[in-house]
Protein backbone atom coordinates (compact mmCIF):
# COMPACT_ATOMS: atom_id res chain seq x y z
CA UNK A 1 0.00 0.00 0.00
CA UNK A 2 2.74 2.45 1.03
CA UNK A 3 4.82 1.42 -2.01
CA UNK A 4 1.94 2.26 -4.36
CA UNK A 5 1.54 5.63 -2.66
CA UNK A 6 5.26 6.33 -2.98
CA UNK A 7 5.19 5.46 -6.67
CA UNK A 8 2.56 8.15 -7.37
CA UNK A 9 3.71 10.66 -4.76
CA UNK A 10 4.11 14.15 -6.31
CA UNK A 11 2.07 13.36 -9.40
CA UNK A 12 -0.52 15.98 -8.48
CA UNK A 13 1.69 18.76 -7.17
CA UNK A 14 4.69 18.21 -9.39
CA UNK A 15 6.93 18.34 -6.35
CA UNK A 16 9.43 15.47 -5.64
CA UNK A 17 7.68 14.56 -2.41
CA UNK A 18 9.54 11.19 -2.08
CA UNK A 19 12.85 13.03 -1.77
CA UNK A 20 11.24 15.53 0.55
CA UNK A 21 9.98 12.73 2.86
CA UNK A 22 13.39 11.02 2.86
CA UNK A 23 15.15 14.30 3.65
CA UNK A 24 12.77 15.05 6.52
CA UNK A 25 13.13 11.52 7.96
CA UNK A 26 16.92 11.56 7.65
CA UNK A 27 17.09 15.00 9.25
CA UNK A 28 15.11 13.68 12.22
CA UNK A 29 16.97 10.36 12.72
CA UNK A 30 20.47 10.62 11.23
CA UNK A 31 22.04 12.24 14.27
CA UNK A 32 20.67 9.51 16.53
CA UNK A 33 21.63 6.56 14.32
CA UNK A 34 25.10 7.95 13.62
CA UNK A 35 25.66 8.40 17.36
CA UNK A 36 24.66 4.77 17.97
CA UNK A 37 26.88 3.59 15.14
CA UNK A 38 29.87 5.55 16.48
CA UNK A 39 29.35 4.05 19.93
CA UNK A 40 29.03 0.59 18.39
CA UNK A 41 32.32 1.03 16.53
CA UNK A 42 34.00 2.08 19.79
CA UNK A 43 32.59 -0.95 21.61
CA UNK A 44 33.70 -3.27 18.78
CA UNK A 45 37.22 -1.86 19.05
CA UNK A 46 37.16 -2.40 22.84
CA UNK A 47 35.99 -6.00 22.44
CA UNK A 48 38.72 -6.64 19.87
CA UNK A 49 41.34 -4.89 22.02
CA UNK A 50 40.45 -6.86 25.14
CA UNK A 51 40.68 -10.13 23.19
CA UNK A 52 44.05 -9.11 21.73
CA UNK A 53 45.55 -8.23 25.12
CA UNK A 54 44.15 -11.41 26.71
CA UNK A 55 45.64 -13.53 23.96
CA UNK A 56 49.05 -11.84 24.30
CA UNK A 57 49.06 -12.30 28.08
CA UNK A 58 48.10 -15.98 27.94
CA UNK A 59 50.63 -16.67 25.16
CA UNK A 60 53.42 -15.08 27.21
CA UNK A 61 52.39 -17.06 30.30
CA UNK A 62 52.38 -20.29 28.27
CA UNK A 63 55.83 -19.49 26.92
CA UNK A 64 57.22 -18.98 30.42
CA UNK A 65 55.63 -22.26 31.52
CA UNK A 66 57.34 -24.10 28.67
CA UNK A 67 60.62 -22.43 29.58
CA UNK A 68 60.27 -23.55 33.21
CA UNK A 69 59.32 -27.13 32.38
CA UNK A 70 61.56 -27.70 29.35
CA UNK A 71 64.56 -28.77 31.42
CA UNK A 72 66.99 -26.65 29.38
CA UNK A 73 67.68 -24.16 32.18
CA UNK A 74 68.71 -26.60 34.89
CA UNK A 75 72.13 -27.95 35.72
CA UNK A 76 72.26 -31.53 34.50
CA UNK A 77 74.42 -34.43 35.68
CA UNK A 78 76.92 -35.90 33.27
CA UNK A 79 78.39 -39.39 32.93
CA UNK A 80 81.82 -40.00 31.51
CA UNK A 81 80.67 -43.32 30.04
CA UNK A 82 77.01 -43.53 29.06
CA UNK A 83 77.46 -47.08 27.74
CA UNK A 84 77.83 -48.15 31.39
CA UNK A 85 75.64 -45.71 33.29
CA UNK A 86 73.40 -42.80 32.29
CA UNK A 87 72.57 -39.92 34.64
CA UNK A 88 69.63 -37.49 34.70
CA UNK A 89 68.43 -34.87 37.17
CA UNK A 90 65.50 -35.51 39.49
CA UNK A 91 62.81 -32.79 39.72
CA UNK A 92 63.94 -29.88 41.88
CA UNK A 93 67.47 -31.23 42.21
CA UNK A 94 70.30 -28.95 43.30
CA UNK A 95 73.38 -30.35 41.60
CA UNK A 96 75.96 -27.66 42.21
CA UNK A 97 79.27 -29.26 43.13
CA UNK A 98 78.22 -32.78 42.17
CA UNK A 99 81.23 -35.08 41.84
CA UNK A 100 81.30 -38.84 42.27
CA UNK A 101 82.91 -41.98 40.85
CA UNK A 102 80.81 -45.03 40.01
CA UNK A 103 81.65 -48.63 39.23
CA UNK A 104 78.88 -50.93 38.01
CA UNK A 105 79.88 -54.35 39.31
CA UNK A 106 76.62 -56.14 38.67
CA UNK A 107 73.29 -55.39 36.96
CA UNK A 108 69.98 -56.21 38.58
CA UNK A 109 68.22 -59.17 37.00
CA UNK A 110 64.84 -60.84 37.06
CA UNK A 111 64.35 -64.58 37.33
CA UNK A 112 63.22 -66.01 34.01
CA UNK A 113 62.20 -69.62 33.49
CA UNK A 114 60.07 -71.74 31.18
CA UNK A 115 58.11 -74.82 32.23
CA UNK A 116 58.29 -78.24 30.67
CA UNK A 117 56.74 -78.35 27.19
CA UNK A 118 53.19 -79.44 26.41
CA UNK A 119 51.95 -80.52 23.02
CA UNK A 120 49.22 -77.89 22.50
CA UNK A 121 48.79 -74.47 24.08
CA UNK A 122 45.00 -74.71 23.81
CA UNK A 123 44.54 -78.22 25.24
CA UNK A 124 43.33 -78.63 28.85
CA UNK A 125 46.17 -79.65 31.15
CA UNK A 126 44.43 -80.31 34.46
CA UNK A 127 42.79 -78.43 37.32
CA UNK A 128 43.84 -77.51 40.84
CA UNK A 129 45.99 -74.73 42.29
CA UNK A 130 49.33 -73.25 41.27
CA UNK A 131 51.28 -71.63 44.11
CA UNK A 132 53.91 -68.91 43.69
CA UNK A 133 56.47 -68.61 46.49
CA UNK A 134 58.96 -65.74 46.46
CA UNK A 135 62.38 -65.77 48.03
CA UNK A 136 66.05 -65.47 47.07
CA UNK A 137 68.74 -67.64 45.56
CA UNK A 138 68.91 -69.78 42.45
CA UNK A 139 65.96 -72.10 41.95
CA UNK A 140 67.68 -74.06 39.18
CA UNK A 141 70.92 -74.20 41.18
CA UNK A 142 69.20 -75.53 44.29
CA UNK A 143 69.97 -72.54 46.54
CA UNK A 144 66.46 -71.05 46.69
CA UNK A 145 65.35 -69.84 50.13
CA UNK A 146 61.71 -68.88 50.59
CA UNK A 147 61.04 -65.37 51.87
CA UNK A 148 58.66 -64.22 54.58
CA UNK A 149 55.86 -63.16 52.24
CA UNK A 150 52.81 -65.41 52.06
CA UNK A 151 52.64 -67.66 48.99
CA UNK A 152 50.16 -66.70 46.28
CA UNK A 153 47.61 -69.25 45.08
CA UNK A 154 46.28 -69.17 41.50
CA UNK A 155 43.22 -71.40 40.95
CA UNK A 156 43.03 -73.39 37.71
CA UNK A 157 39.47 -74.47 36.95
CA UNK A 158 37.76 -76.58 34.31
CA UNK A 159 37.27 -74.65 31.09
CA UNK A 160 40.29 -72.44 31.82
CA UNK A 161 43.05 -75.00 32.22
CA UNK A 162 44.88 -74.71 28.91
CA UNK A 163 48.33 -73.16 28.80
CA UNK A 164 46.83 -69.96 27.33
CA UNK A 165 44.19 -69.73 30.08
CA UNK A 166 46.73 -70.42 32.83
CA UNK A 167 49.00 -67.64 31.51
CA UNK A 168 46.02 -65.26 31.50
CA UNK A 169 45.09 -66.24 35.07
CA UNK A 170 48.63 -65.62 36.32
CA UNK A 171 48.75 -62.18 34.69
CA UNK A 172 45.32 -61.27 36.03
CA UNK A 173 46.44 -62.15 39.57
CA UNK A 174 49.12 -59.39 39.49
CA UNK A 175 51.22 -61.70 41.58
CA UNK A 176 54.60 -60.18 40.70
CA UNK A 177 55.44 -62.30 37.67
CA UNK A 178 54.43 -61.96 34.03
CA UNK A 179 53.43 -65.00 32.05
CA UNK A 180 53.68 -65.63 28.32
CA UNK A 181 53.89 -68.65 26.03
CA UNK A 182 56.94 -69.59 23.99
CA UNK A 183 57.26 -72.42 21.50
CA UNK A 184 60.24 -74.57 20.59
CA UNK A 185 60.74 -77.94 18.92
CA UNK A 186 59.45 -79.71 22.03
CA UNK A 187 56.12 -77.85 22.09
CA UNK A 188 54.58 -74.91 23.98
CA UNK A 189 56.01 -73.71 27.28
CA UNK A 190 54.72 -71.35 29.99
CA UNK A 191 57.41 -68.65 30.37
CA UNK A 192 57.49 -66.69 33.65
CA UNK A 193 59.53 -63.63 34.53
CA UNK A 194 59.73 -61.79 37.85
CA UNK A 195 60.68 -58.22 38.69
CA UNK A 196 64.37 -57.46 39.14
CA UNK A 197 66.02 -57.88 42.53
CA UNK A 198 67.56 -60.61 44.64
CA UNK A 199 64.34 -61.18 46.59
CA UNK A 200 62.28 -61.77 43.43
CA UNK A 201 63.32 -65.40 42.90
CA UNK A 202 60.29 -67.71 42.89
CA UNK A 203 59.08 -71.30 42.69
CA UNK A 204 55.83 -72.55 41.19
CA UNK A 205 54.27 -75.65 42.70
CA UNK A 206 51.06 -77.46 41.80
CA UNK A 207 48.27 -79.03 43.85
CA UNK A 208 46.20 -81.19 41.50
CA UNK A 209 42.49 -81.88 41.81
CA UNK A 210 41.58 -85.53 42.20
CA UNK A 211 40.69 -86.98 38.85
CA UNK A 212 42.15 -84.04 36.88
CA UNK A 213 45.94 -84.44 36.98
CA UNK A 214 48.43 -82.61 34.81
CA UNK A 215 49.31 -79.34 36.59
CA UNK A 216 52.42 -80.85 38.16
CA UNK A 217 54.03 -80.75 34.71
CA UNK A 218 54.18 -76.96 35.09
CA UNK A 219 56.12 -76.98 38.34
CA UNK A 220 59.20 -74.76 38.65
CA UNK A 221 61.44 -76.14 41.35
CA UNK A 222 65.02 -77.35 41.55
CA UNK A 223 63.82 -80.87 40.78
CA UNK A 224 61.35 -79.95 38.02
CA UNK A 225 61.81 -82.12 34.98
CA UNK A 226 61.99 -80.39 31.63
CA UNK A 227 62.03 -76.82 32.96
CA UNK A 228 64.40 -74.34 31.28
CA UNK A 229 66.07 -71.87 33.68
CA UNK A 230 67.28 -68.54 32.33
CA UNK A 231 68.52 -65.58 34.36
CA UNK A 232 68.74 -65.64 38.15
CA UNK A 233 67.13 -62.92 40.28
CA UNK A 234 69.80 -60.60 41.64
CA UNK A 235 70.42 -57.03 42.82
CA UNK A 236 72.49 -54.42 41.06
CA UNK A 237 75.80 -53.68 42.78
CA UNK A 238 77.24 -50.20 42.28
CA UNK A 239 80.32 -48.87 44.01
CA UNK A 240 80.00 -45.14 44.77
CA UNK A 241 83.43 -43.67 45.43
CA UNK A 242 84.56 -47.23 46.16
CA UNK A 243 81.70 -48.12 48.52
CA UNK A 244 79.65 -51.07 47.17
CA UNK A 245 75.88 -50.61 47.43
CA UNK A 246 73.10 -52.84 46.17
CA UNK A 247 69.70 -51.94 44.69
CA UNK A 248 66.91 -54.11 43.32
CA UNK A 249 66.56 -52.12 40.09
CA UNK A 250 68.83 -50.84 37.34
CA UNK A 251 67.03 -47.50 37.56
CA UNK A 252 68.21 -45.92 40.82
CA UNK A 253 67.08 -42.59 42.31
CA UNK A 254 68.38 -42.83 45.88
CA UNK A 255 72.07 -43.47 45.44
CA UNK A 256 73.37 -39.98 44.54
CA UNK A 257 71.40 -36.94 45.76
CA UNK A 258 69.31 -35.36 43.02
CA UNK A 259 70.42 -37.85 40.36
CA UNK A 260 68.64 -40.73 38.67
CA UNK A 261 71.06 -43.43 37.52
CA UNK A 262 70.20 -45.88 34.74
CA UNK A 263 72.62 -48.79 34.69
CA UNK A 264 73.33 -49.96 31.16
CA UNK A 265 76.05 -52.58 31.53
CA UNK A 266 78.32 -54.00 34.18
CA UNK A 267 82.01 -53.28 33.90
CA UNK A 268 84.02 -54.36 36.92
CA UNK A 269 87.08 -52.20 37.38
CA UNK A 270 85.88 -49.37 35.10
CA UNK A 271 85.39 -46.07 36.90
CA UNK A 272 82.68 -43.71 35.59
CA UNK A 273 82.88 -40.06 36.67
CA UNK A 274 79.73 -38.11 37.50
CA UNK A 275 79.86 -34.35 37.02
CA UNK A 276 77.57 -31.47 36.05
CA UNK A 277 76.81 -29.29 33.08
CA UNK A 278 75.73 -25.74 33.96
CA UNK A 279 73.49 -24.27 31.20
CA UNK A 280 75.28 -20.90 31.15
CA UNK A 281 74.53 -20.03 27.53
CA UNK A 282 70.95 -21.29 27.74
CA UNK A 283 70.31 -19.10 30.78
CA UNK A 284 71.81 -16.05 29.09
CA UNK A 285 69.89 -16.52 25.84
CA UNK A 286 66.66 -17.35 27.69
CA UNK A 287 66.84 -14.11 29.70
CA UNK A 288 67.33 -12.12 26.50
CA UNK A 289 64.50 -14.01 24.77
CA UNK A 290 62.30 -13.40 27.80
CA UNK A 291 62.95 -9.66 27.65
CA UNK A 292 62.19 -9.56 23.91
CA UNK A 293 58.91 -11.45 24.38
CA UNK A 294 57.95 -9.23 27.33
CA UNK A 295 58.57 -6.12 25.24
CA UNK A 296 56.31 -7.50 22.50
CA UNK A 297 53.58 -7.95 25.09
CA UNK A 298 54.20 -4.47 26.48
CA UNK A 299 53.83 -2.95 23.00
CA UNK A 300 50.44 -4.63 22.57
CA UNK A 301 49.21 -3.37 25.94
CA UNK A 302 50.59 0.12 25.34
CA UNK A 303 48.94 0.33 21.92
CA UNK A 304 45.54 -0.66 23.28
CA UNK A 305 45.78 1.73 26.24
CA UNK A 306 47.17 4.73 24.35
CA UNK A 307 45.54 7.98 25.51
CA UNK A 308 45.03 9.21 21.95
CA UNK A 309 43.62 6.24 20.07
CA UNK A 310 43.77 3.23 22.39
CA UNK A 311 40.51 1.31 22.57
CA UNK A 312 41.19 0.34 26.21
CA UNK A 313 42.40 3.72 27.45
CA UNK A 314 39.70 3.85 30.16
CA UNK A 315 39.66 0.11 30.88
CA UNK A 316 40.46 -0.52 34.56
CA UNK A 317 41.67 -4.11 33.97
CA UNK A 318 44.19 -2.89 31.38
CA UNK A 319 45.47 -0.20 33.75
CA UNK A 320 45.91 -2.83 36.48
CA UNK A 321 47.81 -5.05 34.04
CA UNK A 322 50.14 -2.18 33.15
CA UNK A 323 50.91 -1.61 36.81
CA UNK A 324 51.64 -5.32 37.33
CA UNK A 325 53.95 -5.40 34.31
CA UNK A 326 55.90 -2.41 35.64
CA UNK A 327 56.46 -4.22 38.95
CA UNK A 328 57.41 -7.54 37.36
CA UNK A 329 61.19 -7.15 37.54
CA UNK A 330 60.92 -6.53 41.31
CA UNK A 331 58.70 -9.55 41.99
CA UNK A 332 60.43 -12.10 44.23
CA UNK A 333 60.86 -15.26 42.17
CA UNK A 334 62.98 -17.33 44.57
CA UNK A 335 64.17 -17.29 48.18
CA UNK A 336 67.90 -18.08 48.13
CA UNK A 337 69.77 -18.75 51.34
CA UNK A 338 73.12 -17.49 50.06
CA UNK A 339 73.88 -13.86 50.79
CA UNK A 340 73.84 -11.71 47.66
CA UNK A 341 72.16 -14.35 45.51
CA UNK A 342 69.51 -13.02 43.11
CA UNK A 343 65.83 -13.07 44.10
CA UNK A 344 64.26 -11.32 41.12
CA UNK A 345 64.94 -10.27 37.54
CA UNK A 346 66.33 -6.93 38.64
CA UNK A 347 69.07 -8.76 40.56
CA UNK A 348 70.36 -10.37 37.36
CA UNK A 349 70.46 -7.11 35.37
CA UNK A 350 66.93 -6.86 33.95
CA UNK A 351 65.51 -3.36 34.43
CA UNK A 352 62.27 -1.56 33.56
CA UNK A 353 62.63 1.47 31.29
CA UNK A 354 60.53 4.64 31.51
CA UNK A 355 58.26 3.44 28.69
CA UNK A 356 57.59 0.13 30.50
CA UNK A 357 59.84 -2.00 28.31
CA UNK A 358 62.66 -4.13 29.73
CA UNK A 359 66.37 -4.10 29.01
CA UNK A 360 69.28 -6.35 30.03
CA UNK A 361 72.60 -5.34 31.50
CA UNK A 362 74.80 -8.05 29.96
CA UNK A 363 77.63 -7.64 32.47
CA UNK A 364 75.35 -8.00 35.50
CA UNK A 365 73.68 -11.03 33.93
CA UNK A 366 77.02 -12.74 33.28
CA UNK A 367 78.21 -12.01 36.81
CA UNK A 368 75.01 -13.43 38.34
CA UNK A 369 75.24 -16.63 36.28
CA UNK A 370 78.93 -17.04 37.10
CA UNK A 371 78.66 -16.33 40.83
CA UNK A 372 75.24 -17.82 41.61
CA UNK A 373 74.29 -20.37 38.91
CA UNK A 374 71.95 -22.29 41.22
CA UNK A 375 70.14 -19.11 42.28
CA UNK A 376 69.69 -17.95 38.68
CA UNK A 377 68.30 -21.37 37.78
CA UNK A 378 65.93 -21.13 40.72
CA UNK A 379 64.37 -18.01 39.19
CA UNK A 380 63.09 -20.28 36.41
CA UNK A 381 61.94 -23.05 38.74
CA UNK A 382 58.54 -24.52 37.91
CA UNK A 383 56.76 -23.78 41.19
CA UNK A 384 53.52 -22.19 42.31
CA UNK A 385 52.42 -18.91 43.85
CA UNK A 386 52.69 -15.25 42.99
CA UNK A 387 56.08 -15.00 44.76
CA UNK A 388 58.91 -17.44 45.42
CA UNK A 389 57.72 -20.06 42.93
CA UNK A 390 59.69 -19.06 39.87
CA UNK A 391 59.05 -16.73 36.97
CA UNK A 392 56.33 -18.82 35.32
CA UNK A 393 54.24 -18.99 38.49
CA UNK A 394 54.74 -15.27 39.19
CA UNK A 395 53.54 -14.24 35.75
CA UNK A 396 50.72 -16.77 35.83
CA UNK A 397 49.38 -14.92 38.87
CA UNK A 398 49.44 -11.70 36.81
CA UNK A 399 47.77 -13.47 33.88
CA UNK A 400 45.05 -14.92 36.09
CA UNK A 401 44.24 -11.48 37.46
CA UNK A 402 44.40 -9.84 34.03
CA UNK A 403 42.06 -12.37 32.38
CA UNK A 404 39.69 -12.79 35.32
CA UNK A 405 35.99 -12.83 34.45
CA UNK A 406 35.29 -11.03 37.72
CA UNK A 407 37.76 -8.12 37.75
CA UNK A 408 39.97 -8.58 34.68
CA UNK A 409 39.68 -8.40 30.92
CA UNK A 410 37.17 -11.24 30.98
CA UNK A 411 34.84 -8.99 32.97
CA UNK A 412 35.55 -6.13 30.54
CA UNK A 413 34.65 -8.33 27.58
CA UNK A 414 31.37 -9.29 29.24
CA UNK A 415 30.58 -5.64 29.98
CA UNK A 416 31.39 -4.56 26.43
CA UNK A 417 29.33 -7.39 24.95
CA UNK A 418 26.29 -6.32 26.96
CA UNK A 419 26.77 -2.72 25.84
CA UNK A 420 27.07 -3.87 22.24
CA UNK A 421 23.83 -5.83 22.50
CA UNK A 422 22.10 -2.76 23.99
CA UNK A 423 23.35 -0.58 21.13
CA UNK A 424 22.18 -3.13 18.57
CA UNK A 425 18.72 -3.02 20.11
CA UNK A 426 18.76 0.79 20.15
CA UNK A 427 19.78 0.91 16.48
CA UNK A 428 17.10 -1.59 15.55
CA UNK A 429 14.47 0.49 17.37
CA UNK A 430 15.68 3.73 15.77
CA UNK A 431 15.42 2.15 12.33
CA UNK A 432 11.93 0.89 13.13
CA UNK A 433 10.86 4.34 14.40
CA UNK A 434 12.38 5.86 11.27
CA UNK A 435 10.16 3.69 9.05
CA UNK A 436 7.06 4.58 11.10
CA UNK A 437 7.71 8.30 10.60
CA UNK A 438 8.46 7.72 6.90
CA UNK A 439 5.14 5.91 6.49
CA UNK A 440 3.19 8.66 8.33
CA UNK A 441 4.78 11.47 6.32
CA UNK A 442 4.25 9.58 3.10
CA UNK A 443 0.54 9.21 3.87
CA UNK A 444 0.23 12.90 4.88
CA UNK A 445 1.97 14.18 1.75
CA UNK A 446 -0.01 11.75 -0.40
CA UNK A 447 -3.26 13.24 0.93
CA UNK A 448 -2.03 16.78 0.36
CA UNK A 449 -0.85 15.86 -3.13
CA UNK A 450 -4.26 14.39 -3.90
CA UNK A 451 -5.98 17.60 -2.78
CA UNK A 452 -3.64 19.73 -4.89
CA UNK A 453 -4.45 17.53 -7.85
CA UNK A 454 -8.18 18.01 -7.21
CA UNK A 455 -7.71 21.78 -6.94
CA UNK A 456 -5.86 21.79 -10.24
CA UNK A 457 -8.65 19.83 -11.87
CA UNK A 458 -11.29 22.26 -10.58
CA UNK A 459 -9.16 25.20 -11.69
CA UNK A 460 -8.88 23.77 -15.14
CA UNK A 461 -12.67 23.23 -15.34
CA UNK A 462 -13.49 26.75 -14.17
CA UNK A 463 -10.96 28.23 -16.53
CA UNK A 464 -12.60 26.45 -19.39
CA UNK A 465 -16.11 27.56 -18.30
CA UNK A 466 -15.34 31.25 -17.95
CA UNK A 467 -12.97 31.60 -20.81
CA UNK A 468 -14.28 34.10 -23.51
CA UNK A 469 -16.07 32.36 -26.33
CA UNK A 470 -15.23 33.19 -29.94
CA UNK A 471 -18.27 33.95 -32.31
CA UNK A 472 -18.14 32.79 -35.87
NORTA-V733299 format. One record per backbone hydrogen bond with DSSP energy under -1.0 kcal/mol. NH is the residue of the N-H (numbers start at 1). CO is the residue of the C=O. Records with the same first field share a line. If there is no record, write none. Layout:
NH->CO, CO
//
This chain:
5->1
6->2
7->3
11->8
14->10
17->15
20->16
21->17
22->18
23->19
24->20
25->21
26->22
27->23
28->24
29->25
30->26
33->29
34->30
35->31
36->32
37->33
38->34
39->35
40->36
41->37
42->38
43->39
44->40
45->41
46->42
47->43
48->44
49->45
50->46
51->47
52->48
53->49
54->50
55->51
56->52
57->53
58->54
59->55
60->56
61->57
62->58
63->59
64->60
65->61
66->62
67->63
68->64
69->65
70->66
76->277
78->275
80->273
84->81
85->81
86->262
88->260
90->258
93->90
98->95
100->274
102->272
103->239
105->103, 237
106->237
109->234
112->231
113->192
114->228
115->190
118->188
125->161
127->212
128->156
129->207
130->154
131->205
132->152
133->203
135->201
136->145
142->139
143->138
145->136
147->134
152->132
154->130
156->128
160->157
164->121
166->162
167->163
168->164
169->165
170->166
171->167
172->168
173->169
174->171
178->193
180->191
182->189
184->187
187->184
188->118
189->182
191->180
192->113
193->178
194->111
197->109, 234
200->197
201->135
203->133
204->220
205->131
207->129
209->127
212->209
217->214
218->215
219->216
220->204
224->221
228->114
230->112
234->109
236->247
237->106
238->245
239->103
240->243
241->101
243->240
245->238
247->236
252->261
259->256
260->88
261->252
262->86
263->250
264->84
265->84
267->104
270->267
272->102
274->100
275->78
277->76
280->278
283->279
284->280
285->281
286->282
287->283
288->284
289->285
290->286
291->287
292->288
293->289
294->290
295->291
296->292
297->293
298->294
299->295
300->296
301->297
302->298
303->299
304->300
305->301
310->306
312->304
313->310
315->312
319->315
320->316
321->317
322->318
323->319
324->320
325->321
326->322
327->323
330->327
331->328
333->343
334->343
341->338
346->329
348->345
349->346
350->345
351->359
353->357
356->353
359->351
361->349
365->361
366->362
367->363
368->364
369->365
370->366
371->367
372->368
376->372
377->373
378->374
380->377
381->378
383->381, 389
388->332
390->333
391->379
394->390
395->391
396->392
397->393
398->394
399->395
400->396
401->397
402->398
403->399
409->402
411->404
412->408
413->409
414->410
415->411
416->412
417->413
418->414
419->415
420->416
421->417
422->418
423->419
424->420
425->421
426->422
427->423
428->424
429->425
430->426
431->427
432->428
433->429
434->430
435->431
436->432
437->433
438->434
439->435
440->436
441->437
442->438
443->439
444->440
445->441
446->442
447->443
448->444
449->445
450->446
451->447
452->448
453->449
454->450
455->451
456->452
457->453
458->454
459->455
460->456
461->457
462->458
463->459
464->460
465->461
466->462
//
